[in-house]
Amino acid sequence: MNYEEARVYLDNAAKYGSVLGLDNMKEMLARLDNPHDKLKFIHISGTNGKGSVLAYLSTVLKEAGYRVGRYISPALFRYRERIQVNEIFIEKDSLAAHVAAIKAAADAMEEEGLPHPTSFEIETALSFLYFKEKKCDIVVLETGLGGLDDATNVITTTVMEVIASISMDHMGVLGNTIEEIAAKKAGIIKPETLVVTMQQKKEAMQVVLDTAKEKNCSVMIASPKRAKDIHYGYEEQSFTYGGYDNLRISLAGSYQIANAVLAVEAVKGLVRLGYQITEEVLRSAFFHTKWPGRFTLIRKDPVFIIDGAHNRDAAQVLKESIELYFQNKKIYYIMGVFKDKEYDQILKTTAPFAEAIITIETPHNDRALPAQELAIAAAKYHNHVEAAKSIRDALDKSLSMAGKDDVIIAFGSLSFLGEITREMGESED
């Protein structure tokens, strides 16, 4: 199997849908000699902020001299971005070889009457095989959906769990109350490990603490309210927290201070566990951490921001970032979402700040909400709404409307932000 054939196989695996539960994942991995059992993990769950915290921690560990695997989903620019070691994407040859092994295992399972592994299960197994091949010292892993029944939760060699902000997301799948959803997110906690959690809403916090106590875990709590000397900016920000003065970060968005505070607490936890991380490394890594697609500046004239605000909490922090950075600016939106997202609530929160809203259909995804349907929903909250025929059309419309001192924000599903960036000529893909 070559790389192109492997990619076709991976793309075709989407037809197997999404299935929660670990039985099939365990079966497949057993046939692949359980590569995950040879690795150590930092496992990250939560509703918002998982990816940013993963980026901070993997950058810190890399700069401290460790060989670090990171597995992220979805990718922004290209498929191989999902699986990295020390920020280098998986090689095409390795991807092809490991997918061939996975296909053999999946075919054998199907022949025996077992369900075929899903796309996410296959990708997760692929990451484990590659990280084992590269002899990673540690893997920073974020959950796909929830935690307890997520394919990534097959791991048993966790050294630390990190739980980012928990809020209402994927209702009906993960649960219908904050307590039910928190129970799924806290389901990644393994016995006698170190749990680092964001200070949660009261009901969610109690679930996390109860789960940790039941599993005999130590708990560290990150409190963004204790951050001081905060300076905001969409190119650089800084804050003081946890004994570190004037920590500088390059990630923008009002919420990135909270994410960085959680990452600081997690780094302190890693030091407690014996990892060699100096203050100099922490400072350098925090400033050099990149996480594209999260309130990311890709152009300055006019200012053009891309942001993965795809649920009600993310929409709220996008609103806060707009109020923080762009007071008295004319702002134009390009928006695309999946049909299973709370797009009405997202629009209600963000629409009042827009001069105009251009809707698009996120490409190459069955879950995409058609641009016209999104435009109809947006029209309830704004008088100037247009549905674009394509991403290129949306860019042309927004750039023709915006003056050099105005702001364009493309937001919603991460799945179209990479294409936006490519069309703008800002990607090296």
C-alpha positions in Angstrom: 0.0 0.0 0.0 1.4 3.4 -1.0 0.5 6.8 0.6 -2.2 7.6 -2.0 -3.9 4.2 -1.5 -3.7 4.7 2.3 -5.4 8.1 2.1 -8.2 6.6 0.0 -8.7 3.9 2.6 -8.8 6.4 5.4 -11.2 8.7 3.5 -13.5 5.7 2.7 -13.5 4.7 6.4 -15.8 7.7 7.1 -18.7 5.5 5.9 -18.5 3.5 9.1 -19.7 6.6 11.0 -19.0 7.4 14.6 -19.5 4.8 17.4 -18.9 5.4 21.1 -17.4 2.5 23.1 -14.1 0.7 23.5 -14.7 -2.9 22.6 -14.0 -2.7 18.9 -11.0 -0.4 19.6 -9.5 -2.9 22.0 -10.1 -5.8 19.6 -8.3 -3.9 16.8 -5.3 -2.9 19.0 -4.9 -6.4 20.3 -4.4 -7.6 16.7 -1.8 -4.9 16.3 0.1 -6.0 19.4 -1.3 -3.2 21.6 1.2 -0.4 20.7 -0.4 2.0 23.2 0.7 -0.1 26.1 4.4 0.8 25.3 3.7 4.5 25.6 3.1 7.1 28.3 0.3 9.7 27.9 -1.0 13.0 29.0 -4.7 12.7 28.3 -6.8 15.8 27.8 -10.6 16.2 27.8 -13.0 19.1 28.2 -15.3 21.1 26.0 -13.2 24.1 25.0 -9.5 24.6 25.2 -8.2 21.0 24.8 -6.2 21.8 21.7 -4.6 24.9 23.0 -3.5 23.2 26.2 -2.2 20.3 24.1 -0.1 22.7 22.1 1.4 24.4 25.2 2.3 21.1 26.9 3.7 19.4 23.8 5.8 22.5 23.0 7.1 22.7 26.6 8.0 19.0 26.7 9.7 19.2 23.2 11.8 22.3 24.3 12.7 20.4 27.5 14.3 17.7 25.4 11.6 15.0 25.3 10.4 13.2 22.2 6.8 14.1 22.2 3.9 12.7 20.2 0.8 14.7 19.6 -2.5 13.6 18.1 -5.0 16.2 17.1 -8.3 16.2 15.2 -9.4 17.8 13.0 -6.4 18.9 11.0 -6.4 22.4 9.7 -4.1 22.3 6.6 -3.4 18.7 5.7 -4.1 15.2 6.9 -0.7 14.3 8.2 -0.9 17.3 10.6 -3.0 15.1 12.9 -0.1 12.9 14.0 3.2 14.6 14.9 6.4 13.9 16.8 8.2 17.0 18.0 5.9 19.0 15.6 7.0 17.1 12.5 4.1 15.5 10.7 4.0 11.7 10.2 6.0 10.6 7.1 4.0 9.3 4.1 5.9 6.0 4.1 5.2 5.4 7.8 1.5 6.3 7.4 1.1 3.9 4.4 2.9 1.0 6.2 0.8 1.4 9.4 -2.5 1.8 7.5 -1.7 -1.4 5.7 -1.4 -3.2 9.0 -4.6 -1.7 10.3 -6.4 -2.6 7.1 -5.4 -6.2 7.5 -6.6 -6.3 11.1 -9.9 -4.5 10.2 -10.5 -6.9 7.3 -10.0 -9.9 9.5 -12.4 -8.5 12.1 -15.1 -7.9 9.4 -14.6 -11.5 8.1 -15.2 -12.8 11.6 -18.5 -10.8 11.8 -17.2 -8.0 14.0 -17.9 -4.4 13.2 -15.4 -2.6 11.0 -13.4 0.0 13.0 -14.6 3.6 12.5 -12.5 6.4 10.9 -11.5 7.9 14.3 -10.6 4.4 15.7 -8.4 3.8 12.7 -6.7 7.2 13.0 -6.2 6.7 16.7 -4.6 3.3 16.2 -2.4 4.8 13.5 -1.1 7.4 15.9 -0.3 4.8 18.5 1.6 2.7 16.0 3.6 5.7 14.8 4.4 7.0 18.3 5.6 3.5 19.2 7.8 3.4 16.1 9.3 6.8 17.0 9.9 5.7 20.6 8.2 8.7 22.0 9.0 9.6 25.6 5.4 10.9 26.1 2.3 11.4 24.0 -0.1 14.4 24.5 -3.5 13.1 23.5 -6.8 14.9 23.3 -10.2 13.1 23.3 -12.3 13.1 20.2 -15.8 13.1 21.7 -16.4 13.2 25.5 -14.0 10.9 27.3 -15.3 7.8 28.9 -16.4 6.0 25.7 -14.1 7.8 23.4 -11.7 5.7 21.3 -8.6 7.4 22.9 -9.7 6.2 26.4 -8.4 2.7 25.6 -5.1 3.8 27.1 -4.1 2.6 30.5 -0.6 4.1 30.9 -1.6 7.7 31.6 0.7 9.8 33.8 -1.6 12.8 34.0 -5.1 13.8 33.0 -5.9 17.4 32.1 -9.5 18.5 32.1 -10.2 21.8 30.3 -13.3 23.9 30.7 -16.5 21.8 30.7 -19.7 23.1 29.3 -22.8 21.9 27.4 -21.7 20.3 24.1 -23.0 17.3 22.1 -26.2 17.2 24.1 -28.1 13.9 23.6 -24.8 12.1 22.9 -22.8 12.9 26.0 -25.8 13.9 28.2 -28.4 16.5 28.8 -27.1 18.1 32.0 -23.7 19.6 32.9 -23.2 16.8 35.5 -23.8 14.1 32.8 -21.4 15.7 30.4 -18.8 16.2 33.2 -19.1 12.5 34.0 -18.1 11.6 30.4 -15.2 14.1 30.3 -14.0 12.9 33.7 -14.2 9.3 32.4 -10.6 9.5 31.3 -9.3 9.6 34.9 -7.3 6.5 35.7 -6.5 5.1 39.2 -3.7 6.8 41.2 -2.8 9.4 38.5 -2.4 13.1 38.8 -5.5 15.1 37.6 -5.1 18.8 36.6 -8.4 20.5 36.1 -9.6 23.9 35.2 -11.8 25.5 37.9 -15.2 24.3 36.7 -18.7 25.4 37.2 -19.9 24.1 40.6 -21.8 21.0 39.3 -19.0 19.9 36.9 -16.3 20.5 39.5 -18.0 18.2 42.0 -18.2 15.4 39.4 -14.5 15.8 38.6 -13.5 15.8 42.3 -15.7 12.8 43.1 -14.3 10.8 40.2 -10.7 11.7 41.3 -11.4 10.7 44.9 -12.9 7.4 43.8 -9.8 6.6 41.7 -7.4 7.7 44.5 -5.9 10.5 42.4 -4.2 13.7 43.4 -5.8 16.9 42.0 -4.4 20.2 41.0 -6.8 23.0 40.2 -6.1 25.9 37.8 -7.8 29.2 38.7 -7.7 31.8 35.9 -9.1 34.3 38.5 -5.7 34.2 40.2 -3.9 35.5 37.1 -2.6 39.0 37.5 -1.0 41.8 35.4 -2.9 40.6 32.3 -2.1 42.4 29.0 -4.2 41.6 26.0 -3.4 41.8 22.3 -4.1 39.8 19.2 -0.4 39.5 18.4 1.0 39.0 21.9 -0.4 38.7 25.4 1.1 38.4 28.9 0.1 37.5 32.5 1.5 36.5 35.9 0.4 33.2 37.5 1.7 30.5 39.8 5.0 32.1 40.7 5.8 33.0 37.1 5.9 36.8 36.4 5.1 38.2 33.0 4.6 35.0 31.0 4.3 35.9 27.3 2.1 34.0 24.8 1.6 34.5 21.1 -1.9 32.8 21.0 -4.7 35.4 20.8 -8.2 35.4 22.2 -9.4 36.4 25.6 -9.7 32.7 26.6 -6.1 32.0 25.9 -5.0 33.4 29.2 -7.2 30.8 31.0 -5.9 28.0 28.7 -2.3 29.1 29.5 -3.1 29.1 33.2 -4.3 25.5 33.0 -1.1 24.6 31.0 1.1 26.3 33.7 -0.6 24.2 36.4 -0.1 21.1 34.2 3.6 21.9 33.8 3.9 22.2 37.6 2.3 18.8 37.8 4.8 17.3 35.4 7.6 18.7 37.5 6.0 17.0 40.5 6.1 13.8 38.6 9.8 14.1 37.9 9.9 15.7 34.4 12.8 18.1 34.0 11.3 21.4 32.9 13.1 24.7 33.8 11.4 28.1 34.1 13.5 29.2 31.0 12.0 26.3 29.0 8.5 27.1 30.1 8.8 30.8 29.2 10.3 30.1 25.8 7.9 27.4 24.9 4.8 29.4 25.9 5.9 32.2 23.7 6.6 29.9 20.8 3.5 27.8 21.0 1.4 27.9 17.9 -2.2 26.6 17.5 -3.6 27.7 14.1 -7.3 28.3 13.8 -7.9 29.6 17.3 -8.4 33.4 16.9 -5.4 33.4 14.6 -4.3 36.5 12.7 -3.5 35.5 9.1 -3.4 39.0 7.5 -3.2 42.7 8.7 -4.5 44.8 5.9 -7.4 44.4 6.6 -7.0 42.4 9.8 -8.2 38.9 9.0 -8.8 36.4 11.9 -9.8 32.7 11.8 -11.4 31.1 14.8 -13.0 27.7 15.5 -16.0 29.0 17.5 -18.4 26.1 16.9 -20.5 26.0 20.1 -22.2 28.4 22.5 -19.3 28.7 24.9 -16.8 29.3 22.1 -19.2 31.9 20.6 -19.2 33.6 24.0 -15.4 33.8 24.1 -15.3 35.0 20.5 -17.7 37.8 21.5 -15.5 38.7 24.4 -12.4 38.7 22.2 -14.2 41.0 19.7 -15.1 43.4 22.5 -11.6 43.3 23.9 -9.6 43.8 20.7 -11.9 45.5 18.1 -14.0 48.2 19.8 -15.4 50.7 17.3 -14.2 48.6 14.3 -16.4 47.5 11.4 -16.4 43.7 11.4 -17.4 41.3 8.6 -18.1 37.6 9.3 -17.6 34.5 7.2 -19.3 31.7 8.9 -19.7 28.0 8.3 -20.9 25.3 10.7 -22.0 21.7 11.0 -25.8 21.1 11.1 -25.5 19.3 14.5 -24.1 22.4 16.2 -25.9 25.2 18.1 -25.7 27.6 15.2 -28.8 29.6 16.3 -27.2 30.2 19.7 -23.8 31.1 18.1 -25.5 33.6 15.8 -27.5 35.1 18.6 -24.3 35.7 20.6 -22.1 37.0 17.7 -24.4 38.7 15.1 -24.8 42.0 16.9 -21.1 42.9 16.3 -21.1 42.3 12.5 -21.5 44.8 9.7 -22.4 41.9 7.5 -22.5 38.1 7.7 -21.5 35.9 4.8 -22.4 32.2 5.1 -20.7 29.2 3.5 -21.1 25.5 3.4 -18.1 23.8 4.9 -16.6 21.6 2.1 -16.2 17.9 2.0 -18.3 17.0 5.0 -21.7 15.3 5.2 -22.4 17.1 8.5 -22.1 20.5 6.8 -25.0 23.0 7.1 -25.9 24.4 3.6 -25.0 28.1 3.2 -28.5 29.1 2.4 -29.9 27.4 5.5 -27.3 29.2 7.7 -28.2 32.5 6.0 -31.9 32.0 6.8 -31.0 31.4 10.4 -28.6 34.4 10.5 -31.3 36.7 9.0 -33.2 36.4 12.3 -30.4 38.3 14.0 -29.0 40.5 11.2 -30.3 42.6 8.3 -27.2 42.1 6.0 -26.7 38.4 5.3 -25.4 36.7 2.1 -25.0 33.1 1.3 -21.7 32.5 -0.7 -21.4 29.9 -3.4 -17.9 28.9 -2.3 -15.1 29.8 0.1 -13.5 31.8 -2.7 -16.8 33.7 -3.3 -17.0 34.4 0.4 -13.5 35.8 0.5 -14.1 38.0 -2.5 -17.3 39.3 -1.0 -15.8 40.1 2.4 -12.6 41.7 0.9 -14.7 43.9 -1.3 -16.8 45.1 1.6 -14.0 45.6 4.2 -11.7 48.7 4.2 -8.1 48.5 5.3 -8.9 49.5 8.8 -11.8 47.0 9.2 -11.8 43.4 10.4 -12.8 40.1 8.8 -13.4 37.1 11.1 -14.0 33.7 9.6 -15.3 31.3 12.2 -17.3 28.2 13.0 -16.2 24.7 12.0 -12.4 24.2 12.0 -12.9 22.1 8.9 -13.0 25.1 6.5 -10.5 27.4 8.2 -7.5 25.6 6.5 -9.1 26.2 3.1 -9.7 29.8 4.0 -6.0 30.2 4.9 -4.9 28.4 1.7 -7.1 30.7 -0.5 -5.6 33.7 1.2 -2.2 32.4 0.3 -1.0 32.2 3.9 -0.4 28.5 4.0 2.7 26.5 2.9 0.5 23.4 2.2 
